[in-house]
Amino acid sequence: MNAIDHTRDLRALTPTAHLVLGMVALFGPMTSYQLEQRVAATVGSFWLFPHSQLYAEPRKLSEAGLLHETIEQGGRKRRTYALADAGQAALDMWFSEPAAGRTETRDPGLLKLFFADLAGTTDVRRLAEGQAGTHRARARELEARRRQLSGQAGRHMLATLELGVRHANTFAEFWEQLAAEPDGG
């Protein structure tokens, strides 16, 4: 593969591929199960996706030469993945490019609110009160996680948790305002 094709291929990596490469770069060699645990304890607070991808993606990255794969001899034949030089290059390229694309807000309550006018029996006040409580609880959970990690995590990791707290609080305020409207929204 020539340099131009290789660069294009690295730019075509999915967000999940970057997540896997970043986790292995940050925490060192790991199995897919360990990867799943690390993701749940860290970026899982703001990056939601099917965790089954964490089992398929490392193999793809290994086949592409971005991760080194070691298969356990005997036993369960666990696969451990380590960052290859090409994987580090892919991360370096990713970091050097501005973040592009749209942000996502995948909130089931927001989807229900969007369609509430279709269902004459929708109790928007009850929906709004429930969503406000859900988002306030999420803000408290993220704040507790941020306090717990404050002595261990880097400032940029902590900043992602801070943004998560602010996001949850902003959503809670929206739902509280909607619930307070005279007709319940």
Secondary structure as GFF3:
##gff-version 3
##sequence-region A 1 185
A	DSSP	alpha_helix	3	11	.	.	.	ID=ss1
A	DSSP	alpha_helix	15	27	.	.	.	ID=ss2
A	DSSP	beta_strand	30	31	.	.	.	ID=ss3
A	DSSP	alpha_helix	32	41	.	.	.	ID=ss4
A	DSSP	three_ten_helix	43	45	.	.	.	ID=ss5
A	DSSP	alpha_helix	53	63	.	.	.	ID=ss6
A	DSSP	beta_strand	67	71	.	.	.	ID=ss7
A	DSSP	beta_strand	79	83	.	.	.	ID=ss8
A	DSSP	alpha_helix	85	96	.	.	.	ID=ss9
A	DSSP	alpha_helix	108	114	.	.	.	ID=ss10
A	DSSP	three_ten_helix	116	118	.	.	.	ID=ss11
A	DSSP	alpha_helix	124	149	.	.	.	ID=ss12
A	DSSP	alpha_helix	155	180	.	.	.	ID=ss13
###
